[in-house]
Structures are given as structure tokens and as C-alpha cells.
Amino acid sequence: MKYRKFSDLDWNVSEIGLGCWQIGWCWGDVEDNDARELLKKSLDQGINFFDTSDLYGDGRSEKFLAELIKSTSEKIYVTTKLGRRVRGTNYLKGYKHEHMEEFIDRSLTNLGVDCIDLVQLHCPPSEIISRKDTYEKMDELVQKGKVAHYGVSVHTISDAMKAIQFPNVKSIQLVFNIFRQKPAEAFLKEAKKKNIGVIARGPLASGLLTGEINKETKFAENDHRSYNIKGEHFDVGDTFSGVNFEKGLNAVEKLKDLLPDNFSLTDLALKWILMHKEVSVVIPGAINKSQVHMNSKASDQIDISSLLPKINSIYDDLIKPDVHNRW
Ligand SMILES: NC(=O)c1ccc[n+]([C@@H]2O[C@H](COP(=O)([O-])OP(=O)(O)OC[C@H]3O[C@@H](n4cnc5c(N)ncnc54)[C@H](OP(=O)(O)O)[C@@H]3O)[C@@H](O)[C@H]2O)c1
């Protein structure tokens, strides 16, 4: 496992981290035992960066991470998110400032820590991202010692660009993968200039970019790949990265033709992201320990610079027209 700097912090984070949405909910039934095993496997593989949210399983994912933190003497970096837990019709309620501290207190309890390494605002609406008082409230929580640092998880490049204008924002999380290449146009350069930690989520486009999914694949009812295909429950950009399923499968077949020896498609997908040095950490999700094992191995794979033009032209031809200007 290789490690990277994160923002201007004294952190050395594994370039492959772990996305912990899967051990909360929305991905079929991931049993407690599998969750614990895959977390343990992550540590064994040198992973030291874990991304969760108070929303995932309404705290279930955070509570598994509390066990992980207790189980090791190594420093691991755990980032959670806030703001999306209050749902229903009054969606914005989760971002009212008076609730922020209440959310943080609950996450502190769930994670079993006195201070959270990094808290990300969980894809707030654009107007909240643009408001100074959003960050003033976060500054207050830092001063109180409940939060060490904060960042913003976003849906769009335009939100990312707005958020990094605020001086204490340390990180941006966004979808970045072979099927969602827009961050490479201007955002990554801007982030580097400002020393922003970049967390690449959805790196496998919800599994499409592993090559293991085909037209016959059936997803469980409680898997968002069944119930959020048109964005019925949350932004469709987080289900198959917003890519049309059939078009995605066609692109996957073309990508498979490019694989170097000893590369899986998963390796190619993760390595493509890692070729962008401005990225601090890639956070593939996993439903069992063998996926964690496979994903962490991508860090050791060889450079694929020579393949980038071919990979990117598959994106240009088959995917870009549908997604590029949407997020
Ligand atoms: N708004 C936000 O801030 C936000 C939104 C979305 C995600 N995230 C974060 O980003 C993380 C990762 O992104 P993601 O959840 O969208 O998914 P992803 O990493 O693109 O895909 C993960 C899925 O791919 C499949 N998979 C993983 N490794 C595999 C392997 N080696 N071989 C075959 N299949 C494999 C698994 O599903 P199957 O085996 O069931 O196919 C797994 O659940 C999340 O866990 C979460 O922490 C944040």
C-alpha cells in the first residue's frame, strides 16, 4: 500500500481507503460478521482511511468503526458526514445550524471518540455551500474540540469550486472515476493550488467498473441499484455514477480489451484514479473481505499512463455526452 499527503495536514493516508456506506445500508444485506471481517481485512492491507456518515444505517456504519478504532493501536483516520440524517419533506432541516452540534455529538458517541478527525458536510444544497455561516458554525465546533477538521462532500463541480473558496475547508469528496472524468478538467488543479484533500468516491461506479455486473445481474430490493435507478431516493449520480446501465456495460466491454497482463478491470478502474496525483485517497466500498483484498492491491499495480488516451476516448465516445455537463 502506498500513502499520500492529505491537504496541509500531518496525515499520511493510504491511497486506497474504504468506503463504509456498504456496512450501513443500501447494498442488500451486509451481515454484521462480514462488516467486521472486511474492516479487519482493511487494516491488514494497510488501509488507514475510512469514510462513513451518520446516515449510513442510521449510525450502524459508525458503530462498526468505533469497534475498529478500539481494536488497533495504529492511528486510523475516520471521516464521517452530517446533514442528511433528517429526511422527509423538510429535507433542508438537516443543515440548520442549531442541529449541527447535535449531529456531531451523536457521531462522537457512535464512533466512541472525543474528537472526529474530519467531518464532511454531506452534499448540502448549493445555497448552503455558498453561505459563510455554514463554515462559521463548523469553525465553532473545531474550537470546541469536537471536530479536528472539516470538508464538504458534493454532487457537482460547481459546488466543489464554491466550497474551496472557504479557507478552512480541508477536503472535497466527489464522484471521480473512468465514467465521471469532469473533475480532471479544472477542479483537480484548483484543489492542488489550495492544498485541498481530494476524496474520490464511487470509484467503481457502484460495481459496474469491476466487470462483474452484466445484463442478467439481479440486485436485492434493498439495494439502491434496484430502487434508485432514476434517482427516486437520492441523486442518481451516486447510482452507477448516473451512467445508463446498458451504455455502461458496453463501455466496460471495451475497457476489458485494454487490460494489461495481471490486471483486473477493478485494478484498471482504481489505478486510473490513482494516476491523478491531486487525488489524496480513493474510497471503494466493499461487501466482504475478499473485495477489500482485491481493491487494496490496485495500489501496487504498475503505471498505466500509456493507456490513458484509449481509456479516455471510450469515455468521450460512450459516456461523456450523457454525464459530463450534468454534474
Ligand atoms: N454523498 C456522499 O458523500 C457519498 C455518496 C456515495 C458514496 N459515498 C462514499 O463512497 C464510497 C464508495 O462509493 P460507492 O459506495 O458509490 O461504490 P463503489 O466503490 O463505486 O462500488 C462499490 C461496490 O462495488 C462492488 N465491488 C467492490 N469491490 C469489488 C471487487 N473487488 N470485485 C467485484 N465487485 C466489487 C460491491 O458491490 P456488489 O459486490 O454488490 O456488486 C461494492 O458495494 C461509499 O462507501 C461511501 O463511503 C459517499
Ligand as a Chemical Component Dictionary entry (heavy atoms), coordinates in Angstrom:
data_LIG
# 
_chem_comp.id                   LIG 
_chem_comp.type                 NON-POLYMER 
_chem_comp.pdbx_formal_charge   0 
_chem_comp.three_letter_code    LIG 
# 
loop_
_chem_comp_atom.comp_id 
_chem_comp_atom.atom_id 
_chem_comp_atom.alt_atom_id 
_chem_comp_atom.type_symbol 
_chem_comp_atom.charge 
_chem_comp_atom.model_Cartn_x 
_chem_comp_atom.model_Cartn_y 
_chem_comp_atom.model_Cartn_z 
_chem_comp_atom.pdbx_ordinal 
LIG N1  N1  N 0  -22.767 11.646 -0.867 1  
LIG C1  C1  C 0  -21.663 11.048 -0.457 2  
LIG O1  O1  O 0  -20.892 11.641 0.255  3  
LIG C2  C2  C 0  -21.404 9.647  -0.897 4  
LIG C3  C3  C 0  -22.225 9.049  -1.863 5  
LIG C4  C4  C 0  -21.897 7.769  -2.299 6  
LIG C5  C5  C 0  -20.786 7.107  -1.774 7  
LIG N2  N2  N 1  -20.017 7.698  -0.831 8  
LIG C6  C6  C 0  -18.831 7.022  -0.265 9  
LIG O2  O2  O 0  -18.084 6.404  -1.319 10 
LIG C7  C7  C 0  -17.882 5.024  -1.014 11 
LIG C8  C8  C 0  -17.693 4.198  -2.265 12 
LIG O3  O3  O 0  -18.518 4.561  -3.356 13 
LIG P1  P1  P 0  -19.840 3.732  -3.736 14 
LIG O4  O4  O 0  -20.448 3.228  -2.490 15 
LIG O5  O5  O -1 -20.641 4.612  -4.606 16 
LIG O6  O6  O 0  -19.407 2.471  -4.546 17 
LIG P2  P2  P 0  -18.170 1.918  -5.402 18 
LIG O7  O7  O 0  -16.953 1.930  -4.552 19 
LIG O8  O8  O 0  -18.131 2.570  -6.725 20 
LIG O9  O9  O 0  -18.667 0.414  -5.637 21 
LIG C9  C9  C 0  -18.742 -0.457 -4.542 22 
LIG C10 C10 C 0  -19.466 -1.752 -4.923 23 
LIG O10 O10 O 0  -18.784 -2.432 -5.962 24 
LIG C11 C11 C 0  -18.763 -3.842 -5.705 25 
LIG N3  N3  N 0  -17.337 -4.212 -5.532 26 
LIG C12 C12 C 0  -16.411 -3.580 -4.745 27 
LIG N4  N4  N 0  -15.200 -4.182 -4.875 28 
LIG C13 C13 C 0  -15.359 -5.179 -5.742 29 
LIG C14 C14 C 0  -14.476 -6.154 -6.289 30 
LIG N5  N5  N 0  -13.184 -6.179 -5.961 31 
LIG N6  N6  N 0  -14.965 -7.055 -7.174 32 
LIG C15 C15 C 0  -16.277 -7.035 -7.545 33 
LIG N7  N7  N 0  -17.177 -6.139 -7.051 34 
LIG C16 C16 C 0  -16.714 -5.223 -6.162 35 
LIG C17 C17 C 0  -19.548 -4.080 -4.434 36 
LIG O11 O11 O 0  -20.939 -4.338 -4.729 37 
LIG P3  P3  P 0  -21.503 -5.768 -5.262 38 
LIG O12 O12 O 0  -20.481 -6.822 -4.937 39 
LIG O13 O13 O 0  -22.787 -5.925 -4.553 40 
LIG O14 O14 O 0  -21.686 -5.561 -6.762 41 
LIG C18 C18 C 0  -19.468 -2.729 -3.747 42 
LIG O15 O15 O 0  -20.546 -2.497 -2.893 43 
LIG C19 C19 C 0  -19.092 4.667  -0.150 44 
LIG O16 O16 O 0  -18.889 3.513  0.615  45 
LIG C20 C20 C 0  -19.214 5.916  0.700  46 
LIG O17 O17 O 0  -18.291 5.868  1.774  47 
LIG C21 C21 C 0  -20.302 8.960  -0.403 48 
# 
loop_
_chem_comp_bond.comp_id 
_chem_comp_bond.atom_id_1 
_chem_comp_bond.atom_id_2 
_chem_comp_bond.value_order 
_chem_comp_bond.pdbx_ordinal 
LIG N1  C1  SING 1  
LIG C1  O1  DOUB 2  
LIG C1  C2  SING 3  
LIG C2  C3  SING 4  
LIG C2  C21 DOUB 5  
LIG C3  C4  DOUB 6  
LIG C4  C5  SING 7  
LIG C5  N2  DOUB 8  
LIG N2  C6  SING 9  
LIG N2  C21 SING 10 
LIG C6  O2  SING 11 
LIG C6  C20 SING 12 
LIG O2  C7  SING 13 
LIG C7  C8  SING 14 
LIG C7  C19 SING 15 
LIG C8  O3  SING 16 
LIG O3  P1  SING 17 
LIG P1  O4  DOUB 18 
LIG P1  O5  SING 19 
LIG P1  O6  SING 20 
LIG O6  P2  SING 21 
LIG P2  O7  DOUB 22 
LIG P2  O8  SING 23 
LIG P2  O9  SING 24 
LIG O9  C9  SING 25 
LIG C9  C10 SING 26 
LIG C10 O10 SING 27 
LIG C10 C18 SING 28 
LIG O10 C11 SING 29 
LIG C11 N3  SING 30 
LIG C11 C17 SING 31 
LIG N3  C12 SING 32 
LIG N3  C16 SING 33 
LIG C12 N4  DOUB 34 
LIG N4  C13 SING 35 
LIG C13 C14 SING 36 
LIG C13 C16 DOUB 37 
LIG C14 N5  SING 38 
LIG C14 N6  DOUB 39 
LIG N6  C15 SING 40 
LIG C15 N7  DOUB 41 
LIG N7  C16 SING 42 
LIG C17 O11 SING 43 
LIG C17 C18 SING 44 
LIG O11 P3  SING 45 
LIG P3  O12 DOUB 46 
LIG P3  O13 SING 47 
LIG P3  O14 SING 48 
LIG C18 O15 SING 49 
LIG C19 O16 SING 50 
LIG C19 C20 SING 51 
LIG C20 O17 SING 52 
# 
